Amino acid sequence: MAVEFYIPKMSDHMEEAIFVEWLVADGDAVEKGQPILVIDTDKVVAEVEAPADGILVGIRPGLENGATVAVGVTVAFIVGDIADEVPALEPLDAPAPDSAAAEAAEPSQLVTTVDSATAASGSGAALGATPAGRKAARELNVNLVNVVGSGPRGRISESDVRKHAADASSAEVAAVPEDRDAAWLELTPVQGVTARRMVESMSEVPQFSLARHLDLTAIVAVRERTGGDAGSKPSVTAYLVKAIGLALAEHPRVNGFFREGRIEINNDINVGVAFGTDVGLFVPVIHRADRLSVSEIADALARLRGLADGQAFTRDDLSGGTFTLSNLGMFGIDEFRALVNQPQAAILATGQVSKALVVDSEGTISIRDRMTATVTADHRSLDGVSVARFLSSVANFLLDPDEHGGMAT
C-alpha cells in the first residue's frame, strides 16, 4: 500500500513552503525517520523525514529548487515494492488542494535545525550532509561548502569531513572575479529567508516608529541585590520580555495580526526574541510570557541561547510568536529601528542600559539607568496613540517592579 508523502504544516500560520532539494532520488529505498526532502519556510530551513519504510516513487513533476508548494500537497509516494502502482501526480503548477485539505495535513516528522557548518554554504547540496557529517563539521570547525561529498548525489559523510580537515592544504578562499576587486559571499538558507521576509515587510507594511526612554534604575538595583554572579541573574532581556507580556495583556490589539483586511487578536501572549547566530537570525518564542515569572523567562532564554549556538531549535520553539523583541544593548548599541515581523502588529527594539543625568518635574537632578526603546508598528493595525500607550505600560512595569507583583523574579 502506497503512503503519500506531502508538504507538512509546521506552524499554525504556515500555508506554503519553498522546495530546496530532494536528499534521495526517485526509486531509492528510504527508512522511516530518514531525512529525504529539504524545504524553506517563513521560519526555518527544514528536513522532512520519511513517514514509513519503503521506496520513494512518483515524484511530482515540476518540483525544482525555488518552487513554491502549498501545505498538504502530495509530492511523492513511498511503496513497499517498486512494482506497486501509484497515481501519476499532476505537474506542480496544477491547482493546489483546497484549504480544508491543507488544514487537515498533519506534520510529518521534522528536523527543524540548520547547523552552522551546514547552512553556511547556502546550497541545497550542503543540506544533504549526513547527521554524522554535520556533527563532525561542527566539531572540526569545517565549512561544508568546501567539502566534496562521496555519497549519492554528493551527500557528505563523516569520513568526507574528516578527510577534508586532515588536508592541511585545504583553505576556505572566497572566489574573486578576475576583473574586479571583490569577493562573493553566498547567503545561508536562514539569511535568504530573512532577506525575503524583510523585503516583504518593507514593501507590504506601512510602518511607523515611536521611541522613548525606559528607566531601569529599579531593575538594575534588583539585579544587584540578587545573589550569585552576573551569569546566574535574570538578564535585562528577561525583565523586558516580562514587561512586554504584561503590557500586551493590557493592550491586546498590539498582540494582534493583520490578515486579509482584518485584525486577529491572539489570546496567547508569545514573545519572540531575536537571536543572532553564525548562519543568520532566528526568533525563538517565549510562550505565554505574561504568565511566567522573570526567573522562568530567564531559564527559557538560557535554554534557547544554548539551542541557538547549534541551531537546534524545535518547531515549537520557532512557532506561535505574537510579538517580537530585538535587544542589541549587549553590543553597545544605543537605539535602532527594527522591521515589523509579519503578520505581527509590532516589534520592540532596545539598546544598552546607560547612566544618565535626569531632571525630574521638581527640578531634582539624579543619576538614572536608562535605555531607549523603539516600537515599530503596522499602521494598518495600530495608530500612534495605541502604540504610545503600550510603550508607556512597558515603561511603568520596569520603573517600579516591586509595585507590580507580576514583575517579581
Summary of the structure (lengths in Angstrom):
residues: 409
radius of gyration: 24.2
end to end distance: 55.8
largest distance: 87.7
contacts: 1309
relative contact order: 0.12
helix: 32%
strand: 24%
